[in-house]
Amino acid sequence: MKLTITPRSPKSRKFPLTLDLAGSPKDVTVDAVKAAIAKSFPEYYPDRQRLTVEKTALEVGKTLADYNLKDGDSVAFKDLGPQISWRTVFLIEYGGPLVIHPLVYYLPSLFYGKAFEHSWMQTVTYWMVMLHFLKREYETVFVHRFSHGTMPFRNVFKNSAHYHLLSGLNLAYWVYGPWNAAGTKLAERSDALVYGCIALYIFAELSNFHTHVTLRNLRPPGTRVRKIPRGYGFDLVSCPNYFFETLSWLAVSVLTMSWSAHLFFVVAVGQMYIWALKKHRSYRKDFSDYPRGRKAMFPLIS
């Protein structure tokens, strides 16, 4: 069959492009169309392409017949620009705090102009943050299976700002400062508060890891298969991983009593709630038997 690829931008000199594809619309996949375009123009590798029909994006794994496309029809092409793998994006995002926090914590003279002894609260917070992001890096390499392979490279700077600035420089500078040093009134914490926050943090981090492993086991390697997640946490909410991460940062926020931690907590939880609502709606749309009693992120609430 023949398929015409038209440009989303009229300024393109490489399109329209007519492809001669083997098979009928029921046989030709979106993957095959993208591969054919990449063969004609190698710079437009499949992950860099966005194909649409009347504003509906063509999804990998589906056939042209799924979109009622026939011999001689056309689809619109958009260049998404240079891509970067999501795994690399995550490594960059989480790597920022892993560099920033040790610099601020171990080099106080550089950031505050003097050396001082850190308080127990500062030390506990430091290890909470470091272990959290080390865990995230481990999950990125060994646990996560990504439904989308890449994202536009230009977005990596915007995505990283949340972690490098808010949970990195912002949190480190204001929590590890001399005003919270050993012997200061601001650093005083009861044993019950510190150990309570540590217990909440450990529970939340282990629970978060458990949910990530559950999600991993739902998707066979190299596929984009989606199934209804069940079990620990998932019986109450669609995204228990976000709920448990909320508890982790709540422990940090309560322990530090710092406006910088509160700021990051509000922004992070707000963003995770937006993601949770989107995933919750997607689950309910894609699975007719999706449990009706589940909330998006907060058990029994929303």
C-alpha positions in Angstrom: 0.0 0.0 0.0 1.0 3.6 -0.5 1.0 6.1 2.4 1.9 9.8 2.0 3.8 11.5 4.9 3.0 15.2 5.0 4.9 17.7 7.2 3.3 19.4 10.2 5.4 22.5 9.2 5.0 23.7 5.6 8.6 24.9 5.6 10.0 21.3 5.4 11.8 20.5 2.2 11.9 16.8 2.7 8.2 16.2 2.7 5.7 15.1 1.4 7.2 11.6 1.2 5.3 8.7 -0.4 6.0 5.3 1.1 5.4 2.0 -0.7 4.7 -0.4 2.1 4.3 -4.1 1.8 0.9 -5.5 2.9 -2.5 -4.2 3.6 -3.5 -1.7 6.4 -4.1 -4.7 8.7 -0.5 -5.8 8.2 1.4 -2.6 8.3 2.3 -1.4 11.7 3.1 2.1 12.9 6.6 0.8 13.7 7.1 -0.2 10.1 6.0 3.3 8.9 8.5 5.0 11.2 11.2 2.6 10.1 10.5 3.4 6.5 10.8 7.1 7.2 14.0 6.6 9.1 15.4 4.6 6.1 14.7 7.6 3.8 15.9 10.2 6.3 18.3 8.5 8.9 18.3 11.7 11.1 14.6 11.1 11.8 15.1 7.9 13.8 11.7 6.4 15.1 11.9 7.9 18.6 12.3 11.3 17.0 9.0 11.0 15.0 5.5 11.9 15.9 2.8 10.7 13.4 -0.8 11.9 13.6 -4.1 11.5 11.8 -6.5 14.4 12.5 -4.6 15.2 15.8 -4.7 11.6 16.9 -1.2 10.3 17.6 -0.3 6.9 16.0 1.0 4.6 18.7 3.8 2.1 18.3 2.5 -1.5 18.2 -0.8 -0.7 16.4 -1.6 -1.1 12.7 -2.7 1.4 10.2 -6.1 -0.3 10.1 -6.5 0.6 13.8 -6.8 4.3 12.6 -9.0 3.5 9.6 -6.1 4.4 7.2 -6.4 3.0 3.6 -4.2 2.8 0.6 -3.4 6.3 -0.6 -4.1 8.1 2.7 -1.7 10.4 4.4 -0.4 11.0 7.9 1.2 14.1 9.4 4.8 14.1 10.5 6.5 16.1 13.2 10.1 16.2 14.2 10.4 16.0 18.0 14.1 17.0 17.9 17.1 15.2 19.3 16.1 12.6 21.9 17.6 11.3 25.1 16.7 8.0 26.9 14.5 8.3 30.0 17.0 6.2 31.9 19.7 8.7 31.2 17.3 11.6 32.1 16.6 10.0 35.5 20.3 9.4 36.2 21.0 13.1 35.5 18.0 14.3 37.6 18.8 12.2 40.7 22.6 12.7 40.3 22.3 16.4 41.0 21.3 16.1 44.7 23.9 13.3 45.1 26.6 15.9 44.1 25.2 19.0 45.7 24.4 17.7 49.2 27.9 16.3 49.9 29.5 19.5 48.6 27.4 21.7 50.9 27.5 19.3 53.9 31.3 18.6 53.8 32.5 22.0 52.7 30.7 24.5 55.0 33.6 27.0 54.7 33.0 27.3 51.0 29.3 28.0 51.3 29.0 29.7 54.7 32.4 31.2 55.2 33.2 29.2 58.3 33.5 25.6 59.7 31.2 24.2 62.3 30.0 21.0 63.8 26.8 19.6 62.3 23.9 18.8 64.6 22.3 15.4 64.8 19.3 16.7 62.9 21.5 17.9 60.0 23.4 14.5 59.9 20.2 12.5 59.9 18.7 14.6 57.2 21.8 14.4 55.1 21.7 10.6 55.1 17.9 10.5 54.5 18.4 12.6 51.3 21.5 10.7 50.1 19.9 7.2 50.7 16.7 8.3 48.9 18.5 9.4 45.7 21.0 6.5 45.8 17.9 4.3 45.9 16.4 6.1 43.0 19.6 5.7 40.9 19.6 2.0 41.7 16.0 1.7 40.7 16.7 3.5 37.4 19.4 1.1 36.5 18.1 -2.2 37.8 14.3 -1.9 38.4 12.4 0.5 36.2 11.1 -0.6 32.8 10.1 2.4 30.8 6.9 2.6 28.7 8.5 5.4 26.6 12.1 5.1 25.5 13.1 8.7 25.0 12.1 12.3 25.5 13.3 15.5 23.8 16.8 16.4 24.9 15.8 20.1 25.5 13.5 19.0 28.3 16.3 17.5 30.4 17.2 21.0 31.7 13.6 21.8 32.8 13.2 18.3 34.4 16.5 18.5 36.2 15.8 21.9 37.7 13.2 20.5 40.1 15.8 18.1 41.6 19.0 20.1 41.3 17.6 23.4 42.6 14.7 22.5 44.9 15.8 19.2 46.5 19.4 19.9 45.8 20.8 23.4 46.4 17.7 24.9 48.1 17.3 22.0 50.6 21.1 21.6 51.3 21.9 25.2 51.8 19.2 26.1 54.2 19.2 22.8 56.2 23.0 22.4 56.6 23.7 26.0 57.5 25.4 27.2 60.8 22.0 28.3 62.1 21.1 24.6 62.5 24.6 23.6 63.8 25.2 21.6 66.9 24.4 23.6 70.1 22.0 26.0 68.4 18.4 26.2 69.6 17.0 25.7 66.0 18.7 22.3 65.9 17.2 21.0 69.1 15.0 17.9 68.5 13.6 15.4 70.9 14.7 11.7 70.6 11.0 10.8 70.0 10.8 13.2 67.0 14.0 12.1 65.4 13.5 8.4 65.8 9.8 8.8 64.8 10.9 10.5 61.5 13.5 7.9 60.9 11.0 5.1 61.4 8.5 6.8 59.0 11.2 7.3 56.5 12.4 3.7 56.5 8.8 2.4 56.2 8.1 4.8 53.3 11.3 4.1 51.4 10.9 0.3 51.7 7.3 0.5 50.7 8.1 2.7 47.7 10.7 0.2 46.6 8.2 -2.6 46.9 5.7 -0.9 44.7 8.3 -0.2 42.1 9.2 -3.9 42.0 5.5 -4.7 41.6 5.2 -2.4 38.6 8.4 -3.8 37.1 7.1 -7.4 37.3 3.9 -6.4 35.4 5.8 -5.5 32.2 7.8 -8.2 30.4 11.3 -7.0 29.2 11.2 -5.1 25.9 7.5 -4.6 25.9 5.0 -1.8 26.6 2.4 -4.2 28.1 0.1 -2.6 30.7 -1.8 -4.6 33.4 -3.8 -3.7 36.4 -1.3 -3.6 39.4 -2.5 -5.3 42.5 -1.2 -6.1 46.0 0.6 -4.1 48.6 -0.6 -0.4 48.3 -2.3 -0.9 45.0 -5.5 -2.2 46.6 -6.1 1.3 48.0 -4.6 3.7 45.4 -3.5 3.6 41.8 -0.1 5.2 42.6 1.1 4.0 46.0 4.7 4.7 45.0 3.8 8.4 45.0 2.0 8.1 48.3 4.9 6.4 50.0 7.3 9.0 48.6 5.1 11.7 50.0 5.6 10.0 53.4 9.4 10.0 52.9 9.5 13.7 52.3 7.0 14.4 55.1 9.6 12.8 57.4 12.3 15.1 56.1 10.1 18.1 56.3 9.0 17.4 59.9 12.5 16.6 61.0 14.1 19.8 59.6 11.3 22.2 60.3 12.8 24.2 57.5 10.8 26.3 55.0 13.0 25.0 52.2 12.0 21.4 53.0 8.3 22.5 53.3 8.6 24.2 49.9 10.0 21.2 48.2 7.4 19.0 49.9 4.5 21.1 48.6 5.9 21.3 45.1 6.8 17.6 44.9 3.5 16.3 46.3 1.6 18.6 44.0 3.4 17.3 41.0 3.1 13.7 42.0 -0.7 14.2 42.6 -1.0 15.6 39.0 0.8 12.5 37.7 -1.3 10.2 39.9 -4.6 11.7 38.6 -3.4 11.2 35.0 -2.4 7.6 35.6 -5.6 6.9 37.5 -7.7 8.2 34.6 -5.7 6.2 32.2 -6.1 3.0 34.1 -9.9 3.5 34.3 -10.1 4.3 30.6 -8.0 1.3 29.5 -9.4 -1.3 31.9 -13.2 -1.8 32.1 -12.7 -4.0 35.2 -10.5 -1.5 37.0 -11.4 -1.5 40.8 -13.8 1.3 41.3 -12.9 1.8 45.0 -9.3 2.8 44.3 -8.3 6.4 44.7 -5.5 8.1 42.7 -2.9 8.7 45.4 -4.2 9.3 48.9 -6.1 6.3 50.5 -9.8 6.9 51.1 -9.4 10.6 50.0 -8.4 11.2 46.4 
